[in-house]
Amino acid sequence: MLNAKLNSDAALQLDRQLCFALYSASHAMSKAYKPHLDTLGLTYPQYVAMLVLWERDGLTVSEMGERLYLDSGTLTPLLKRLEAAGYISRLRDAADERRVLIQLTAAGRRLKAQAEPIPACMFETMQCSLSEIASLTQQVQQLRDRLQAAQARA
């Protein structure tokens, strides 16, 4: 019984929690990005939205939400701020008025050039090898996919 109690106590230690390691690493990552993104006038969520559009312009709101793992209630205010900043336009799809297309403006396309140094700066800040970053990224993506699959089964 004592062994079970020790294992239970150990299992509930904060530093043994993968969720906390991911949470605190995400917080540290956001703080590291902040000075770079401040020069662009973007928040981290706005930055990842722009990354998606720089990869593929003209997505629908639902396609972008799927790509970013965000629901429309979270994504819509973010997109409104990007539109107010002049980086995107939101247009109703002529073929289906229920769909809203997101398109980069000329200013949004120009912003990409200003953002290009950020990955190299972050690479230097993280002080990891390219293979370490690739491995960590793959492991976290696999974990995310397993968690989503488990939620879908539940």
N, C-alpha and C positions, 0 to 999 in steps of 0.2 A: 504493500500500500504506500509506503514512504517513497519507493522508487517511482510509482505512478505520479505522486504529488510533485516530486522533483522534475520529472519530465514535463508535467503540465506547467509548472512554474517557468521552466526554461523555455517552453514553447510560447509563452506569453511575454517574453522579454522583447522590448522594442527593437533592439539591434538584430534580432533574429527574424524579423518580419520582412519578407520580400516586398510586401506592399509599401512599407515605410521607406525601404531603400529606393524603390522606384519613385515614390512621391517626393522624397527629399532630393533625389538626383534631378527630377524634373524641375523642382523649384530652383536648384542651383543652376541648371541649364538656362532657365528663363532669365535669371539674374545675369548670367554671362552674356546672353544675347542682347539684353536691354540697351547698353550703350551704343551698340551697332545699329539697332533698330530705331533708337531715338534720333539718330542722324537722318533716318528716312522718314521719320514721323509716323512709324508703324508700331503697333503692339505685336506681341508674338502671334496671337491668333490671326491678326490681319496679315502678317508676314507669311504664315503657312497657306492662307487663302490665296495670296498673290503667287506663291510658289506653284500651286495647283494651276492657276490660270496661265502662268508663264510656260508650263508644260503643255497645256491644252486650253486654248482660248475658246469661248463660246459654249461653255458647259451650262446645263440647267442648274437651278438651285438644288434640286434633289440629287443630281450627279455630284455636285460639289460636296453636299452633305455626306453622301456615301464615302467619298474619297477622304474627307476629313473626320469622319465618324462623329458628325454633329447633326442634331435635328434642326429643322427649319426655324424653330423658335429661338435657337441660339445663333444660327447662321444669319438670319435676316437682319438683325441690328448691326452685326459686323459688316455685312454687305452695304447697308445704308451708310455707314461711316466711310467706307472705302469710296462709295459713290459721291458722298459730300466732299471728299478730298480730291475728287476728280480722277481717280485711278480706274474706275470701272463704270459701266453703264448697265442698267438692268432693263431689259426689253421683253415685252410679251411676245411669245412665239406666234407668228402669224398663222401657222398651221394648227396650233392648239393653244388657245389663249390661257389655259390653266397653267401652262409652263412658262417660267421666267428664265430667259437666257442671260447669262452674265458675260459681258465682253469687256476686254481691256480697252481703255482709251489710249490715245497717243502718250499721255502722261504716265499711264500705267505701264506701257511698254518701255518708256524711257527709264522708269524706276528700276527695271531689271538690271540695267548697266550699273546703277549705283549700288545695287545689292550684291553684285558679283563677288566682291572681296570678302563678304561675310563668311562663307564656308571655310576659306583658308584661315581667317582670323580665329574662328572657332576651333579649327583643327589644331592650331598653335596653342590655344587656351587649354584644350583638353589634354594635351601632351600624351596622346595615344598614337600608336602606329595605325596606318591605314587598315591593316588586317584586324587590329583590335576593334576599331570602330565598326568595320564591316561585320565582324563576329557578334559584337554587342547588339548592333542594329538587327541582325537576323534573329538572334535569340529573343529579343524583346518583341519583335514582330510575331514570332512563333507563339510566344506566351499570349500575346493579345488574341491571336487567332484561336488558340485553345480555349481561352476564357469566353470568347464570343460563341464558339461552338457549344460549350457547356451551357451557356445562357439560352441558346436556341433549343437545346434538348430539354431544358427545364420547363 
